[in-house]
Every structure is written in structure tokens, then in C-alpha cells.
């Protein structure tokens, strides 16, 4: 840049005879001293200062000027010493106005060298300050990248910061993409993100390009070399890569300078490509015309390239970590899904229950987050907390793996094999009645012949039918009593009568028609489990907790065991397995309890108990809330948001009736 010499207006300077004719200098005459802030920072400047200019200038103003320019004091003709107004340390030197030209030339050359040194020192200081700022900013960006796990958000942060650090108008980000469905396909570059300051509302669509030498980004991904191009429209003929101008032609944009940087993982593998477009003198100016492009766009410099390369190195690690985190999440999601599927395969009638409970519980949490009621007004859940709730819902019944299968899949009060024994016993007695009829008929013939034979056989047949009818009636009573009920129904007088009736078995041993064990099961007045079996089923909660405690959860998911542990607890302390009250039941667990009860009531694929419609299920839930068992505020949110619409009720075939959706267990 041409040096500038500022001269007092009207001053005759015999000591500088060539000053006006020197083409290497710009001479500017002024009436008063300029302010230090008006001087160009990168332009060497010499100011000739005389008494007229300096007389009214404060000393601190001269000091400020001396930091930006070389000050040469100029005295009057024949003056051999500086005037009192010029006696100041800011002056580089002093010379009389009519001094010899050689002396003036020497003084001016020295002043110009000093001015150049001032500019160089200022530039070095600015560069040092800029480098320190850039390092601080890179550290801040690196910390932000390290904590972000969402890949899309992470890519946006990377591109935004790269544009800002390099003063680029636009940029694109590509990731190396491997086809998960076909491992034989070569990797490609996937266009993941684009930003453009001049055209901020551009439509965006992902696409892939080959990793080869035909495109700029493909070349960088293939070779690992960075490209720094002053004008992509003026590429040398010998290079293999070319810029695709279709974007410029379609949107009226002019791509000029470009910086294309590879992003390397710690294993020195290219994971992506960062492409920056049109470095600008002023980052805030949009490139609205060719004239603006010509005035604003400059080539990317080495400093920008190094900054972006440092950012790209951090970005590559962050991207790889994000992808690894997503892989781990998918792996864990697969493990959870497989675990839930495995346990539900032991009891096909409850298939889908855990998935529905997870969906319903998460739905309640999201509804509370938007519009909670009562003590939950203002309660919010983070993304990680919602994931924790979902996993707890999926795994809340995993402890059923520790329950005997025959208890887990028990459909009626009697086990299937036990009912078969009872039926066989009654079949034996009916056959015995038939044999008794034949025996007595034969004995009558042998003793009485045909005399009154018809009347005798009729009497014997009536006795046989009466016995068979009684046995069939009792068997029907047993079959009906074998069906589980939601609420206590009827009495068991007839069962007790059957139990008192005895028969003689094949070994000649007298036995009750119903054993004590069979009678005890059939007299269960609610559900289909006796107290021992119910305790075994209830133990699944403790098994779940112990199992979940064995998993080394991350800090975001460490609450899963505790959330799942309490899903059968009640606010009044009458739940199980611990019998704790509301103070010890987390809000996430209270949500799960509502979801668990609702799904159990409305599930249509279980043979244990009849399903109820949504309206009836809500009535039951409200009755439980009124009785102090479940949280009324969360239930109000569940009802208001109609969270149950998020799931499709399970559908199955009742093993009892052969019709769809006729039985369920709460």
C-alpha cells in the first residue's frame, strides 16, 4: 500500500523539494492534525508537524498519533532548535523548514521506515490478538462439539463455526456414507448440510456423489488433500476436478473462492469434507451482484485454512463420537427390544404389553411437560429423561423371566393338566355308571328272566341317567368355577358338595370327587391365582429391579431400576413388593402405574379376564385415584390429553371362546 505523507497546508518546505513529485508517495495537505482513529491501520503514514498544527493539540493527542504514524517536527526558516510547542517526546525528529534537501530526504526516509515499522508492529499485534481470540474460540467450539450428541445439530454447529472463522459466505458439509444394506457397495459422499448467507432460504435435499477425482469434494475425500482455490471458474486444464455450475446458474449465484478441507478421524480416515465458498472482506455483506462479488470476495488465506483445518479435526472426532453414540444407542435399543420380545415370548398372551406401556408412559410425561396440572404444573422432562422413562417402561416386566412358566401362562384357576384329570375322573364315573347299569340288568335277567324286565330296565336306566346328569352338572359347575373373574362372584356351596362326594378309584381307594388342592384353586374368588402363585407373580417386580441394577447405566439412564421397581406400588402404601407410600414413589413411576393399569384393563388378547372399553377403564382408574391408590393429577393429564390414542389395543383370540378380544387380565 502506498505510504502517506501528511503536510501542513500552506507550509513552504524547502527541505523536501521532491515531496509533491514523488510518485511512490501520496501527499495530503491538512489544516489541522488528524485524529489517530482516522488513520488507515495498514498504511505507513508520516505526519509533518509544525507549531501551527501542534499549538492547539493536546499532548495525549500527539501520543496517540505517534502510535499510528511517524511524527516529524518542522520548524521555521533558519530555526536551529525546536519551538517550545514542538518540544515533545512523540516527535521522531525535528528539522528546519529550509534545511538542506539531503537532510530532509534523510529525515523523510527514516520517518518512512519508522512508519512501516509501526504498521508491521500493529499488524503483528493484531495477528497475535486475533490468534489468541481464534484459539479461545476454537476451544469454546471444541467444548461445544464435544457435548453435542445429536448428529444433525452437530453438523449445523460445525458448518456455522467454519463459515464464521473463515468469513465465508456459504458452505457445505459432506459425510462418508456406507450402504448398510449392501456392504459390497463402495462408500460415497453424502451431502448432509448447506448454508448460504446470501441465499438463506434455499431448498435442501440430501444426495450422494462418488468419492473420486471428478468433483472438488470427491477429490478431497479420495486424496485427503485440501484445496484452496481463488476462482473455481478459472481452474487449470491439468486438474481432474471441476466445479458444477448448475447451482450458480439456477439461483443466480457466483461461486468464486473456495476452501475444501478433509475431516480426519483419530485413525487418520476421512470421515467427511467441509467445503467453504467465497471468503468476504466483510462477512455481513450479501453477494447480491457481480459487482459486490468483485469488491467483496477474496481468496482464502493460509490463516483461514489452518483455522478451518483445526476446526475440522475437532469436528471429525465429534462426528465420529456422535456416530458411535448413535451406534451404541441402536445396539442398546436392539438389546432392549430383544429382551422384551424374549420375555413376552414366554407369555404370548401379553405380547406387546411392555411396548404399549412404554408408549403410554412417555405420552403422559410429554403431556405433563406441555401442560401439567396441580403439583406438576411447570414440570419438564429433557430428551434423556424421556428416553429413561421409555426404557423403564419397556423393561418394567422383565423380571417375569424369574417366574415359573406354568404360573406365568396360567389361564384358568386350575392348570390345564389338573382340569384334564378332573374330566378324566368324571368320565371314569360315567363309564362306571354305565357298567353298573349293565351289571344290574344282567343280574336281573339271570334272577328273574323276562318277568317285568321292561319295567326293571327302565328303572335302572333312569338311575343311570340321573347319575350321569348329576355328574355332568357337577362337571359344568367345576368348568364355570374354573373361569377367573375380575371381581368376586357367587358362592362355592356346590363345589363344597362335590368335594364331600367320594368315589372308589382303580386301586380301590376311596377319594373325594374334588381334592383339597383342586377345591382350593376353584374357590379363588378373584382372578385365577392362589396366594402363593400371586406372590410368585408379584415377585417379578423384585426380579426386574435386581436385573436392572446389574446393568451399568449411564448417568442419564441411572434412574431406570428405581422407576421400574415401583410400578405396582400404591400411593396409600398398599401396593407391592415394598408397600411404600407416595413419598417414595417417583413421578415417572406414578405415570407408569397409570399406563400399566390402563393397558391391562383394555388389552383384548388375554384369556384371563374380560377386557373393558376405554370409558370403563377410565372409570376404574378414577375410582383408584379417588381411593388414594394412583395419582389424580397425572390421571387428569392422561385423560385430558387422551394419551391412550397413541396405542392400538392388542388384539388376539380368546382361548376360551375362540372369539377375538373377549378376555383380559388387569
C-alpha atoms as one frame of an Amber mdcrd trajectory, in Angstrom:
protein
   0.000   0.000   0.000   1.372   3.460  -0.987   2.791   5.378   2.023   1.045
   8.603   3.008   2.741  11.899   3.982   0.544  14.462   5.706   1.782  18.055
   5.281   0.550  21.297   6.891  -1.483  23.288   4.405   0.275  26.459   3.155
   3.642  25.458   4.581   6.675  26.004   2.335   9.040  23.087   2.825  12.335
  23.726   1.136  13.842  20.728   2.878  11.508  18.411   0.923  11.727  19.653
  -2.677  10.604  16.341  -4.283   7.727  15.641  -1.948   5.000  16.607  -4.368
   6.612  14.900  -7.342   7.448  11.560  -5.718   5.064   9.043  -7.358   5.830
   6.478  -4.670   4.178   8.654  -2.037   0.741  10.126  -1.579   0.888  13.666
  -0.177  -2.095  15.101   1.615  -2.234  18.698   2.925  -4.324  19.381   6.027
  -5.260  22.421   8.118  -5.203  20.539  11.414  -3.764  17.393  12.833  -5.867
  14.300  12.043  -7.285  12.149  14.840  -5.396   8.925  15.410  -8.522   6.883
  14.740  -8.875   8.272  11.197  -5.539   6.861  10.029  -5.537   3.641   7.998
  -4.159   0.857  10.154  -2.231  -0.914   7.392  -0.836   2.203   5.670   2.606
   3.633   6.609   1.981   7.288   7.445   4.336  10.222   8.122   2.973  13.458
   9.580   4.987  16.683   9.304   4.078  18.646  12.422   4.771  22.381  12.834
   3.956  24.796  15.558   0.723  25.935  13.925  -0.649  22.387  13.857   0.676
  21.369  17.248  -0.076  24.534  19.200  -3.654  23.536  19.958  -3.117  19.774
  20.002  -3.261  18.155  23.448  -0.203  16.195  24.393  -2.204  12.938  24.628
  -3.397  13.506  21.053   0.230  13.658  19.895   0.960  10.490  21.853  -1.984
   8.739  20.178  -0.789   9.873  16.740   2.722   8.670  17.461   1.350   5.130
  17.945  -0.145   5.158  14.432   2.313   7.335  12.423   5.860   8.758  12.351
   5.828  12.410  13.534   8.494  14.775  12.156   8.677  18.272  13.703   9.157
  21.109  11.209  10.432  24.483  12.417  10.529  27.915  10.789  13.188  29.035
   8.302  16.594  29.212   9.927  15.300  27.792  13.172  18.107  25.795  14.741
  16.151  24.407  17.686  12.592  23.190  18.077   9.961  25.692  19.111   8.557
  25.213  22.594   5.316  23.882  21.102   7.261  21.091  19.426   9.309  20.043
  22.454   7.583  16.674  22.882   8.847  13.099  23.097   6.292  11.950  20.487
   8.342  13.646  17.747  10.601  11.254  15.917  12.955  14.046  14.776  12.988
  17.786  14.108  14.072  19.684  11.004  14.022  23.282   9.900  11.735  24.094
   7.002  14.651  25.389   4.890  17.155  22.695   5.808  19.281  21.154   3.103
  17.347  18.745   0.817  19.754  15.953   1.656  18.943  16.398   5.313  15.207
  16.476   4.534  15.471  13.352   2.378  17.329  11.502   5.123  14.760  12.577
   7.726  11.872  11.517   5.468  13.415   8.129   4.689  13.937   7.478   8.371
  10.374   8.515   9.121   9.011   6.218   6.394  10.970   3.280   7.794   9.642
   4.094  11.252   6.083   4.347   9.870   6.465   0.960   8.188   7.725  -0.496
  11.466   4.697   0.939  13.282   2.373  -0.718  10.736   4.218  -4.036  10.960
   4.170  -3.961  14.752   0.468  -3.117  14.785  -0.240  -5.854  12.269   1.707
  -8.389  14.356  -0.136  -7.288  17.470  -3.493  -7.624  15.716  -2.491 -11.020
  14.394  -1.412 -12.087  17.865  -4.682 -10.838  19.342  -6.607 -12.486  16.516
  -4.753 -15.751  17.028  -5.452 -15.656  20.740  -9.111 -14.923  20.020  -9.219
 -17.697  17.430  -7.642 -20.142  19.865 -10.146 -19.209  22.556 -12.964 -19.547
  20.061 -11.689 -22.897  18.826 -11.520 -24.118  22.409 -15.067 -22.929  23.037
 -16.326 -24.523  19.826 -14.447 -27.727  20.613 -16.079 -27.920  24.032 -19.500
 -27.343  22.472 -18.882 -30.014  19.835 -17.755 -32.490  22.475 -21.026 -32.207
  24.388 -23.432 -32.345  21.437 -24.732 -35.837  20.589 -27.387 -35.116  18.004
 -25.693 -35.518  14.636 -27.843 -33.010  12.725 -27.336 -30.327  15.387 -23.629
 -31.120  15.471 -23.239 -30.734  11.699 -25.039 -27.399  11.821 -22.695 -26.147
  14.551 -19.627 -27.256  12.594 -20.633 -25.533   9.365 -21.765 -22.343  11.102
 -18.489 -22.020  13.010 -16.384 -22.826   9.946 -18.141 -20.072   7.981 -17.685
 -17.599  10.817 -13.995 -18.351  11.379 -13.197 -18.026   7.680 -15.638 -15.174
   6.810 -17.152 -17.439   4.149 -20.475 -16.563   2.539 -21.560 -20.181   2.088
 -20.575 -23.704   2.893 -21.483 -27.367   2.544 -20.754 -30.445   4.599 -20.419
 -33.993   3.300 -20.081 -37.248   5.242 -18.593 -40.503   4.038 -21.563 -42.844
   3.657 -21.544 -46.645   3.712 -24.598 -48.548   2.489 -25.799 -50.593   5.462
 -27.905 -52.814   3.188 -25.095 -53.678   0.776 -21.588 -53.917   2.220 -20.172
 -54.580  -1.252 -21.052 -51.091  -2.462 -18.159 -48.597  -2.306 -18.571 -45.684
   0.125 -19.887 -42.393  -1.214 -20.026 -38.792  -0.045 -23.419 -37.854   1.351
 -24.399 -34.184   1.053 -25.735 -33.522   4.562 -25.941 -29.774   5.032 -25.714
 -26.440   3.238 -25.679 -22.842   4.485 -25.668 -19.657   2.414 -25.706 -16.136
   3.859 -26.731 -14.541   0.557 -29.429 -17.157  -0.158 -30.624 -18.260   3.309
 -33.867 -19.947   2.203 -32.539 -22.427  -0.310 -34.328 -25.788  -0.563 -32.224
 -28.687   0.697 -32.160 -32.317  -0.383 -29.617 -34.949   0.577 -27.812 -36.716
  -2.239 -24.663 -38.762  -2.772 -21.656 -38.260  -5.012 -18.825 -40.699  -5.746
 -15.516 -40.469  -3.924 -13.266 -39.910  -6.927 -11.282 -37.162  -8.648 -14.096
 -35.627 -10.702 -15.589 -33.257  -8.097 -13.832 -30.974  -5.627 -15.225 -32.645
  -2.526 -14.837 -36.116  -4.039 -11.184 -35.359  -4.823 -10.506 -34.162  -1.277
 -12.208 -37.246   0.204 -10.261 -39.552  -2.103  -6.824 -37.954  -1.630  -7.064
 -36.394   1.836  -5.601 -33.172   0.410  -7.092 -29.737   0.996  -7.942 -27.442
  -1.897  -7.629 -23.638  -1.743  -8.896 -22.088  -4.971  -9.015 -18.377  -5.839
 -11.619 -18.751  -8.599 -13.236 -22.089  -9.380 -14.241 -20.792 -12.829 -10.545
 -20.482 -13.728  -9.254 -23.927 -12.814  -6.120 -25.105 -14.666  -6.681 -27.527
 -17.512  -4.469 -30.216 -15.995  -6.583 -30.793 -12.862  -9.193 -33.577 -12.957
 -11.823 -31.952 -10.741 -14.349 -29.383 -11.920 -16.929 -27.191 -10.211 -20.564
 -27.995 -11.002 -22.033 -24.653 -12.107 -25.658 -25.801 -12.131 -26.294 -24.260
  -8.705 -24.938 -20.866  -9.798 -26.969 -20.946 -12.997 -30.176 -21.953 -11.229
 -30.026 -19.449  -8.374 -28.015 -16.603  -9.924 -25.110 -17.092  -7.555 -21.402
 -16.670  -8.298 -19.110 -19.207  -6.683 -15.589 -17.851  -6.709 -13.048 -18.603
  -3.984 -13.268 -21.992  -2.292 -11.642 -23.857   0.565 -12.250 -27.614   0.709
 -10.953 -29.379   3.826 -10.958 -33.118   4.626 -12.075 -34.203   8.102  -9.903
 -36.983   9.536 -10.720 -39.341  12.405  -8.139 -40.284  15.007  -7.414 -43.343
  12.838  -6.461 -40.978  10.002  -9.529 -41.921   7.965 -11.549 -39.332   6.068
 -14.988 -39.135   7.666 -16.251 -36.097   5.790 -15.480 -32.986   3.770 -16.002
 -29.337   4.726 -16.463 -27.039   1.746 -16.412 -23.246   2.207 -17.329 -20.773
  -0.517 -16.493 -17.088  -1.146 -14.378 -15.588   1.606 -15.536 -11.969   2.091
 -13.868  -8.817   3.301 -16.994  -8.057   5.314 -18.759 -11.231   6.440 -22.101
  -9.449   6.837 -22.382  -8.263   3.221 -24.599 -10.455   0.980 -23.284 -11.123
  -2.523 -26.214  -9.650  -4.416 -24.467  -8.776  -7.686 -21.327  -9.403  -9.706
 -20.022  -6.005  -8.673 -20.412  -6.901  -4.996 -18.699 -10.238  -5.637 -15.767
  -8.466  -7.300 -15.484  -5.992  -4.440 -16.021  -8.397  -1.535 -14.784 -11.878
  -2.443 -11.121 -12.594  -1.792  -9.126 -15.835  -1.798  -8.975 -17.910   1.357
  -5.615 -17.352   3.046  -3.377 -19.767   4.867  -4.520 -18.465   8.247  -8.165
 -19.229   7.412  -7.189 -22.646   6.082  -5.333 -23.523   9.278  -8.220 -22.351
  11.450 -10.765 -24.352   9.490  -8.431 -27.364   9.452  -8.174 -27.189  13.248
 -11.959 -26.959  13.477 -12.323 -29.840  11.017 -10.044 -32.005  13.168 -12.219
 -31.362  16.218 -15.355 -31.791  14.133 -14.250 -35.163  12.781 -13.739 -36.509
  16.296 -17.104 -35.097  17.378 -18.867 -36.595  14.347 -17.246 -39.976  14.905
 -18.204 -39.858  18.586 -21.761 -38.903  17.644 -21.981 -41.772  15.173 -20.511
 -44.178  17.712 -23.007 -42.910  20.280 -25.841 -43.485  17.812 -24.482 -46.969
  17.092 -24.392 -47.708  20.814 -27.934 -46.368  21.196 -29.127 -48.563  18.325
 -27.290 -51.526  19.824 -28.854 -50.919  23.231 -32.256 -50.319  21.655 -31.891
 -53.656  19.900 -30.880 -55.343  23.141 -33.874 -53.896  24.990 -36.246 -54.872
  22.184 -34.793 -58.389  22.058 -35.009 -58.714  25.846 -38.651 -57.593  25.907
 -39.510 -59.833  22.968 -37.819 -62.778  24.701 -39.742 -62.375  27.949 -43.040
 -61.779  26.178 -42.485 -64.900  24.089 -42.807 -66.867  27.345 -46.325 -65.488
  27.658 -47.676 -64.762  24.164 -50.986 -63.530  25.597 -49.260 -60.408  26.942
 -47.252 -59.745  23.784 -46.940 -56.031  23.130 -47.846 -55.000  26.678 -44.395
 -53.627  27.527 -44.185 -51.645  24.290 -47.626 -50.135  24.874 -46.834 -49.273
  28.496 -43.620 -47.546  27.357 -45.544 -45.537  24.757 -48.319 -44.585  27.185
 -45.903 -43.621  29.976 -43.831 -41.477  27.623 -47.055 -39.922  26.344 -48.086
 -38.944  29.880 -44.638 -37.434  30.515 -44.785 -35.410  27.291 -48.297 -34.213
  28.149 -47.168 -33.173  31.634 -44.224 -31.377  30.043 -46.662 -29.360  27.895
 -49.492 -28.817  30.355 -49.108 -30.438  33.755 -51.721 -29.977  36.463 -51.555
 -29.338  40.187 -48.109 -30.005  41.670 -46.794 -30.946  38.206 -47.518 -27.600
  36.583 -44.219 -26.405  35.155 -42.590 -29.844  35.377 -40.458 -30.548  32.305
 -38.531 -33.546  31.001 -35.391 -33.492  28.899 -34.880 -35.752  25.909 -32.655
 -38.010  28.022 -35.267 -38.182  30.782 -37.954 -39.182  28.273 -35.628 -41.891
  26.972 -35.075 -43.069  30.550 -38.852 -43.263  31.054 -39.311 -45.184  27.816
 -36.647 -47.780  28.652 -38.088 -48.201  32.142 -41.489 -48.830  30.550 -40.069
 -51.359  28.120 -38.240 -53.263  30.856 -40.726 -52.934  33.721 -41.852 -56.590
  33.449 -38.525 -58.156  32.547 -38.407 -59.888  35.938 -41.066 -62.303  34.699
 -38.136 -64.309  33.414 -37.737 -65.440  37.026 -41.346 -66.675  37.325 -42.204
 -70.303  36.608 -43.701 -70.555  33.153 -46.718 -72.590  34.242 -47.650 -69.800
  36.669 -46.849 -67.083  34.173 -49.092 -68.520  31.450 -51.789 -69.905  33.720
 -55.146 -69.258  32.024 -57.719 -70.643  34.465 -57.869 -71.392  38.154 -56.839
 -74.988  37.523 -53.832 -75.798  35.412 -54.711 -77.483  32.139 -53.342 -80.849
  33.260 -55.310 -80.671  36.514 -58.562 -79.944  34.699 -57.849 -82.887  32.406
 -57.533 -85.142  35.470 -60.888 -83.893  36.809 -62.532 -84.506  33.439 -60.990
 -87.975  33.306 -62.303 -88.690  36.787 -65.839 -87.731  35.789 -65.543 -89.719
  32.577 -64.469 -92.702  34.665 -67.526 -92.290  36.948 -69.891 -92.007  33.970
 -68.397 -95.146  32.480 -68.713 -96.774  35.880 -72.422 -95.803  35.927 -72.834
 -97.414  32.518 -71.087-100.592  33.698 -73.216-100.648  36.845 -76.355-100.395
  34.692 -75.222-103.327  32.532 -74.256-105.398  35.555 -77.595-104.867  37.312
 -79.542-105.548  34.094 -77.679-108.857  33.600 -78.247-109.880  37.198 -81.992
-109.160  36.850 -82.234-111.345  33.754 -80.340-114.136  35.459 -82.532-113.983
  38.522 -85.970-113.079  37.101 -85.838-113.793  33.401 -88.220-111.736  31.273
 -90.711-111.157  34.079 -91.208-107.377  34.437 -87.907-106.922  32.527 -89.036
-103.779  30.710 -90.036-102.016  33.904 -86.795-103.045  35.607 -84.554-101.777
  32.779 -86.492 -98.526  32.661 -85.891 -98.041  36.368 -82.205 -98.895  36.018
 -81.849 -96.582  33.009 -83.451 -93.711  34.942 -80.981 -94.248  37.766 -78.120
 -94.224  35.264 -79.348 -91.003  33.602 -79.793 -89.376  36.995 -76.219 -90.232
  37.938 -74.869 -89.021  34.590 -76.902 -85.786  34.805 -75.580 -85.160  38.296
 -72.009 -85.793  37.182 -72.444 -83.535  34.133 -74.000 -80.817  36.309 -71.113
 -81.020  38.716 -68.585 -81.005  35.872 -70.254 -77.935  34.409 -70.113 -76.256
  37.813 -66.416 -77.036  38.022 -65.843 -75.702  34.490 -67.704 -72.481  35.302
 -65.894 -72.072  38.604 -62.605 -72.578  36.773 -63.074 -69.293  34.883 -61.260
 -66.334  36.518 -63.203 -63.196  37.435 -62.279 -59.571  37.851 -64.449 -59.141
  40.933 -65.708 -61.705  43.484 -68.686 -63.566  42.008 -71.120 -66.112  43.526
 -70.584 -68.701  46.233 -68.934 -72.096  46.307 -71.620 -74.228  48.004 -71.908
 -76.582  45.055 -68.133 -77.055  44.923 -68.097 -77.974  48.585 -70.871 -80.520
  47.929 -68.830 -82.056  45.121 -65.792 -82.162  47.401 -67.810 -84.102  50.027
 -68.834 -86.707  47.451 -66.421 -89.645  47.254 -65.648 -92.371  44.728 -63.517
 -95.517  44.593 -60.573 -95.292  42.213 -58.937 -98.070  40.197 -56.903 -99.133
  43.196 -59.973 -99.419  45.385 -59.060 -96.305  47.379 -61.889 -94.041  48.436
 -61.185 -90.468  47.349 -63.125 -87.157  47.272 -64.519 -86.221  43.886 -62.625
 -82.918  44.220 -59.321 -82.959  46.096 -58.439 -80.352  48.690 -55.962 -78.765
  46.256 -58.492 -78.638  43.427 -61.164 -77.199  45.677 -58.763 -74.524  46.954
 -57.954 -73.361  43.428 -61.574 -73.411  42.263 -62.637 -71.338  45.273 -60.355
 -68.421  44.282 -62.889 -65.593  44.255 -60.894 -63.063  42.177 -58.575 -63.741
  39.288 -57.060 -67.146  38.712 -54.126 -67.297  41.132 -53.953 -68.532  44.692
 -51.947 -66.500  47.244 -48.749 -68.470  46.672 -48.951 -68.101  42.897 -49.848
 -64.422  43.239 -46.780 -63.853  45.400 -44.692 -65.597  42.768 -46.132 -63.382
  40.032 -45.628 -60.298  42.204 -42.000 -61.283  42.701 -41.367 -60.322  39.075
 -41.026 -56.691  40.240 -38.148 -57.563  42.551 -36.573 -59.735  39.843 -36.858
 -56.788  37.449 -35.162 -54.434  39.904 -32.317 -56.847  40.619 -31.777 -57.474
  36.932 -31.794 -53.769  36.013 -29.367 -52.985  38.833 -26.792 -55.233  37.169
 -26.657 -53.007  34.078 -24.011 -50.229  34.202 -26.375 -47.428  33.165 -25.076
 -44.051  32.082 -25.873 -41.142  34.390 -28.723 -40.130  32.061 -30.376 -43.538
  32.494 -29.398 -44.444  36.046 -32.978 -43.954  37.301 -34.402 -46.833  35.246
 -34.220 -49.519  38.005 -35.950 -47.286  40.570 -38.643 -46.148  38.116 -39.493
 -49.733  37.130 -39.297 -51.019  40.715 -42.361 -49.148  41.917 -44.886 -49.655
  39.129 -47.106 -51.852  41.363 -46.809 -49.620  44.431 -49.801 -47.524  45.523
 -49.806 -44.016  46.930 -51.540 -45.224  50.102 -48.803 -47.795  50.782 -50.935
 -50.846  49.890 -49.026 -51.861  46.795 -46.183 -54.339  46.366 -43.442 -55.500
  46.711 -42.285 -52.941  49.323 -45.566 -51.347  50.358 -44.071 -47.830  50.217
 -46.232 -44.707  50.194 -46.306 -41.736  47.817 -43.194 -40.109  49.305 -41.059
 -42.948  47.932 -42.718 -43.240  44.500 -41.101 -41.119  41.732 -43.392 -39.180
  39.398 -42.146 -41.275  36.459 -43.268 -44.428  38.272 -46.682 -42.930  39.027
 -47.116 -42.337  35.300 -46.119 -45.911  34.527 -48.610 -47.253  37.055 -51.473
 -45.482  35.270 -50.243 -46.730  31.890 -49.801 -50.292  33.186 -53.289 -50.480
  34.712 -54.960 -48.913  31.671 -53.307 -51.299  29.223 -54.052 -54.323  31.392
 -57.721 -53.337  31.640 -58.197 -52.671  27.925 -55.940 -55.371  26.424 -58.080
 -57.688  24.327 -55.732 -60.598  23.792 -55.616 -62.298  27.191 -57.644 -65.309
  28.269 -57.657 -64.458  31.955 -60.270 -61.756  32.252 -62.660 -59.787  30.185
 -61.367 -56.621  28.533 -63.183 -53.407  29.327 -63.826 -50.464  26.981 -61.893
 -47.235  27.398 -64.746 -45.490  29.222 -64.998 -48.285  31.789 -61.201 -48.403
  32.187 -61.162 -44.659  32.892 -63.934 -45.109  35.461 -61.873 -47.784  37.210
 -58.784 -45.560  37.151 -60.704 -42.617  38.581 -62.072 -44.884  41.315 -58.498
 -45.924  42.153 -57.408 -42.275  42.202 -60.317 -41.392  44.491 -59.316 -44.258
  46.760 -55.799 -42.867  47.072 -54.103 -45.599  45.041 -52.916 -43.658  41.968
 -52.070 -40.010  41.276 -55.206 -37.975  40.424 -53.275 -35.085  38.831 -51.392
 -37.357  36.430 -54.628 -39.197  35.672 -56.267 -35.853  34.839 -53.451 -35.136
  32.376 -53.740 -38.655  30.925 -57.464 -38.126  30.402 -57.284 -34.560  29.073
 -54.567 -35.432  26.541 -56.279 -38.726  25.585 -52.892 -40.383  25.755 -54.457
 -43.804  25.101 -54.950 -42.820  21.441 -51.200 -43.257  20.952 -51.503 -47.053
  21.052 -53.599 -49.581  19.216 -55.280 -52.011  21.629 -53.895 -55.520  21.427
 -55.986 -57.995  19.502 -55.983 -61.722  19.903 -58.171 -64.815  20.013 -59.609
 -65.940  23.317 -58.552 -69.470  24.128 -61.868 -69.947  25.863 -64.433 -68.842
  23.317 -62.478 -68.712  20.069 -63.650 -65.141  19.508 -61.452 -62.089  19.170
 -60.922 -59.827  22.162 -63.230 -61.339  24.757 -60.939 -61.821  27.761 -58.256
 -59.762  29.507 -56.422 -59.529  32.806 -55.849 -56.241  34.659
